[in-house]
Amino acid sequence: YPEKLVLEWTVATPNLDLDDFINFLGKKSKRAANKEPGKNKLIRMANKIDDMLEYGTANLNVQAGRLNYKKFTATNFNTSVSMLQNQIVLNNAKLNHAGGSMSFNGSLTDNGSANAVKMQSIITNTDIPALFKSFSNFGQDAITGENMKGQLSGTVNLTANLSDKGIINSNSLASIVKFSVVNGEL
């Protein structure tokens, strides 16, 4: 498209709630074709603007004092986000959580039938009980935050498919986790 648009934004907010963005996981509706070309210049102009936004790119630098998603809460969130036609890419995201820090890169791709997630993360000195509580014990009950203590550091490489409601399809989850625990107790 010759009207390909590139938007460069800087967004800063004291509080960012990711639950507010779950609707982006839903399937995009297709715009109905204008049945009477030339009939309404305003409609043609609006359609051209829609095309520029749909086929364009938005690059956002995001800063949030606090980030929330379900039980997860973080502070000092910073990232660069690229929003492409069917993909959202996080670059160099950093945040503080549970007394430690996390950094990650990742992508969310709308593949039609699923939302494919890829993520690489580094976790540094994070309190294990708080981390497990924030992620609902990672969907398992063998080792929970209530029966562990210590600080966790490690790397996570993860792929999964998300539903339109932001729920991981457990059959699609694949992950490699390398970690170390300091002052750990079971």
C-alpha positions in Angstrom: 0.0 0.0 0.0 1.4 3.4 -0.9 -0.5 4.8 2.1 1.5 2.7 4.6 1.6 4.5 7.8 4.3 4.4 10.5 3.3 5.9 13.9 5.9 6.6 16.5 4.4 7.0 20.0 5.7 7.4 23.5 3.2 6.4 26.1 3.6 7.0 29.9 1.1 6.1 32.6 1.1 5.6 36.3 -1.0 2.4 36.0 -1.3 -0.1 33.1 -3.9 -2.9 33.4 -3.3 -5.5 30.7 -6.9 -6.9 31.2 -8.0 -3.8 29.3 -6.2 -5.1 26.2 -7.6 -8.7 26.0 -10.0 -7.7 23.3 -7.0 -7.3 20.9 -6.8 -11.1 21.0 -10.2 -11.4 19.3 -10.5 -11.9 15.6 -10.5 -8.8 13.6 -13.8 -8.0 11.8 -13.6 -7.3 8.1 -14.9 -4.0 6.8 -17.7 -4.2 4.4 -16.9 -3.0 0.9 -18.4 0.3 -0.1 -21.2 -0.6 -2.5 -21.5 2.8 -4.1 -18.0 4.1 -4.9 -17.9 7.8 -5.6 -21.2 8.3 -3.7 -19.7 9.5 -0.5 -16.2 11.1 -0.3 -16.2 11.0 3.5 -16.7 7.2 3.5 -13.9 6.8 0.9 -11.6 8.9 3.1 -12.5 7.0 6.2 -11.8 3.7 4.4 -8.3 5.0 3.3 -7.5 6.0 6.9 -8.6 2.5 8.1 -6.3 0.9 5.5 -3.4 3.1 6.6 -3.9 2.0 10.2 -4.6 -1.7 9.3 -1.6 -2.1 7.0 0.7 0.3 8.8 3.0 0.0 11.8 2.8 1.5 15.2 6.0 1.7 17.3 5.4 2.5 20.9 7.7 3.2 23.8 5.7 2.4 26.9 6.5 3.3 30.5 4.2 2.4 33.4 4.8 3.0 37.1 2.6 -0.1 37.8 1.6 -3.0 35.6 -1.2 -5.4 36.4 -2.5 -8.6 34.9 -4.9 -10.8 36.9 -2.8 -11.6 40.1 0.5 -10.3 38.7 1.7 -6.8 39.7 4.9 -5.2 38.6 6.5 -1.8 38.9 8.8 0.3 36.7 7.6 -1.3 33.5 9.4 -0.2 30.3 9.3 -1.6 26.8 9.3 -0.9 23.1 6.3 -2.4 21.3 5.9 -2.8 17.5 2.3 -3.4 16.4 2.3 -4.9 12.9 -0.6 -6.1 10.8 -1.1 -9.4 12.7 1.7 -9.3 15.3 2.6 -7.5 18.4 6.4 -7.5 19.3 7.8 -6.6 22.7 11.4 -5.6 22.6 13.6 -5.2 25.7 10.8 -5.2 28.2 11.9 -4.7 31.8 10.0 -4.6 35.1 10.4 -5.2 38.8 8.4 -7.9 40.6 8.5 -9.7 43.9 11.7 -8.0 45.1 13.5 -8.9 41.9 13.5 -8.0 38.2 12.5 -9.5 34.9 13.4 -8.7 31.3 12.0 -10.2 28.3 11.4 -10.1 24.5 8.5 -11.7 22.9 5.7 -11.7 20.3 2.0 -12.4 19.9 0.9 -13.4 16.5 -2.7 -13.7 15.3 -2.6 -16.9 13.3 -6.4 -17.0 12.6 -7.3 -20.0 14.8 -5.0 -19.1 17.6 -2.8 -16.4 19.1 0.8 -17.7 19.1 3.0 -16.5 21.9 6.8 -16.7 21.9 8.8 -15.3 24.9 12.4 -15.3 26.1 12.8 -14.0 29.7 15.5 -13.5 32.3 14.4 -13.5 36.0 16.7 -12.1 38.6 16.4 -12.5 42.5 12.6 -12.9 42.6 10.9 -14.0 45.8 9.6 -17.6 45.0 6.3 -17.5 47.1 5.3 -14.1 45.6 6.2 -15.3 42.0 4.2 -18.5 42.4 1.2 -16.7 43.8 1.3 -14.1 41.0 1.0 -16.9 38.4 -1.4 -19.2 40.3 1.4 -21.7 40.9 1.8 -22.0 37.2 -1.3 -24.2 36.9 0.2 -27.1 39.0 -0.1 -28.2 42.6 3.0 -30.4 43.2 5.2 -27.4 44.3 3.4 -24.3 45.4 4.5 -20.9 46.7 3.2 -21.9 50.1 5.7 -24.6 50.6 8.8 -22.9 49.2 11.1 -20.0 50.2 14.0 -18.3 48.5 15.0 -16.2 45.6 14.8 -17.5 42.0 16.9 -16.4 39.1 16.8 -18.0 35.7 15.9 -18.0 32.0 12.6 -19.0 30.4 12.0 -19.7 26.7 8.3 -20.3 26.1 5.9 -20.9 23.2 2.1 -21.3 23.6 -1.2 -20.5 22.0 -3.6 -18.2 23.7 -7.4 -18.1 23.4 -9.2 -14.9 22.6 -9.7 -14.5 26.4 -6.0 -14.7 27.1 -6.0 -18.3 28.4 -3.1 -20.6 27.5 -4.1 -23.7 25.6 -2.2 -26.2 27.9 -1.7 -28.7 25.0 0.3 -26.0 23.2 2.6 -25.0 26.0 6.3 -25.7 25.5 9.0 -24.2 27.7 12.6 -24.6 28.7 13.4 -23.2 32.1 16.9 -23.0 33.6 16.9 -21.7 37.2 18.9 -21.3 40.4 17.5 -20.8 43.9 19.3 -18.9 46.7 18.4 -19.4 50.3 15.8 -22.0 49.2 13.6 -24.0 51.5 11.0 -26.7 50.8 
